[in-house]
């Protein structure tokens, strides 16, 4: 078994990158292009609704002066009716911009989530070997949810506050320059404090998302391994572990909430203190005859509008800084370049016969370059041959078969299919030509029919049943009340090991691959299940180039050729009887198989 791969801690440079920047949010704008017409209408509605909000104090000024200065009832009535009409228009356009911006925001987030998932499943196996599933699902769930909050709600408020703030400042500047200067004196203080707060809240938000990702990893691991957890009576241990991660996230979230609350309280104090000063100075101007009562009321209302916009934008500033950290984490995934992908000159691979050649293949895992797993392996498997791979645990058998579908690429040497280097053909065509039946079969949580049809999505009911019959699965499937529509549960938990293996074989039969890889499927089954699965495998292997990792040496007698691996090298090769006569490693492994305590050779990951 090769050493487990430890997840490396972040370097200082990586930590710095994790902080993110506003550019990450700007990248989201690229996803808005398909919805530019809706956005244009929404922006126009936003401008009209904001203009209506800015016009409100002017109508109040007219009403106040008509009532208290001019004593003009007709003017008062007209202004009141016009104000009601203004509110109606504002309500209509506010609804339109809210709907359109929210719709667009939801679509953008949906597109981001779909693209992240699409990119994730295109990344090589090596990427997932060093990542925890819970962390990745957290990025798709909680991180994208943070982005969703910003794009569907906060962005709308930011635009509205920007327009109202800009318009309000212009109007009050034209109304009375002296009062405007009094009001704007507090702006530098707000900007500086917002900047300091923003940096602090961004760091906290990134740490909160990291802790949530860690808690999701614990959740994912414990639930997926629930039988192990319960059999070892580790429920309390897992509860404690999960609670600790949640407590860490909660502590940081509370700290962030306190910082947010303190900042908002500070802004309220500063802004409304400024309003008091404006009201005091303005009242003295009314007493001196430089302003009318209506002008002062309108100015104060504009001051409230501007103050509300400043306060709102300060709060939004914190939300956007939270989103920057989440956005950075999402784009980190999107920016991860697949190590294994089609070359620019990749050609189609059609009508595969199944001739597989490994020529002087060397391999080391990317983060373990000083630990060679394969060293100079050469195998020539003709079309239709069955190659059995035998060797002790850690010999390199599983690594070798992972090179054929390009889950990993050889460090040195070449791997050819039908005489063509696999790096020069389309990856999808290569993998369509390969079928795999692993030792530990994983089924999807749908029905038996859906799991078999995974080998050929457009398969008819007759084709699915034929594959199940060939895999000796039809017999037990028909005994279920729902037959082929029986739900198999998470990872096929409702089925026995032998039943899962036969469904996996049916799935591979339906795919009809030219090359077959078997991480031998009978090592942990009872005798009856092993017999049925072996019969199904015999059908599956007919006419296909097959690589079998032999966990039980008795099965290699069916092989055309046996390749014996040890420490990443081929130490023996030949037929069963020939290797027995040599008395080498194969003979030793074969003898161990039939002792009082049989040994299943190579049952670990190698």
MOGI-V33527 format. One record per run of one state. SS is the DSSP state (alpha for helix, beta for strand, coil for the rest). FROM is the first residue (numbers start at 1). LEN is the number of residues. If there is no record, write none. Layout:
# MOGI-V33527
((SS	FROM	LEN) (SS	FROM	LEN))
This chain:
# MOGI-V33527
((coil	1	11) (alpha	12	7) (coil	19	3) (alpha	22	47) (coil	69	4) (alpha	73	48) (coil	121	4) (alpha	125	5) (coil	130	3) (alpha	133	43) (coil	176	1) (alpha	177	8) (coil	185	2) (alpha	187	38) (coil	225	1) (alpha	226	6) (coil	232	3) (alpha	235	53) (coil	288	5) (alpha	293	42) (coil	335	12) (beta	347	1) (coil	348	8) (beta	356	8) (coil	364	10) (beta	374	8) (coil	382	4) (beta	386	5) (coil	391	6) (alpha	397	8) (coil	405	7) (beta	412	6) (coil	418	2) (beta	420	2) (alpha	422	3) (beta	425	1) (coil	426	1) (alpha	427	6) (coil	433	1) (beta	434	4) (coil	438	9) (beta	447	1) (alpha	448	6) (coil	454	7) (alpha	461	10) (coil	471	3) (alpha	474	4) (coil	478	5) (alpha	483	3) (coil	486	1) (beta	487	1) (coil	488	2) (alpha	490	3) (coil	493	4) (alpha	497	15) (coil	512	3) (beta	515	5) (coil	520	7) (alpha	527	15) (coil	542	3) (beta	545	5) (coil	550	3) (alpha	553	6) (coil	559	2) (beta	561	6) (coil	567	2) (beta	569	6) (coil	575	1) (alpha	576	7) (coil	583	2) (alpha	585	9) (coil	594	13))
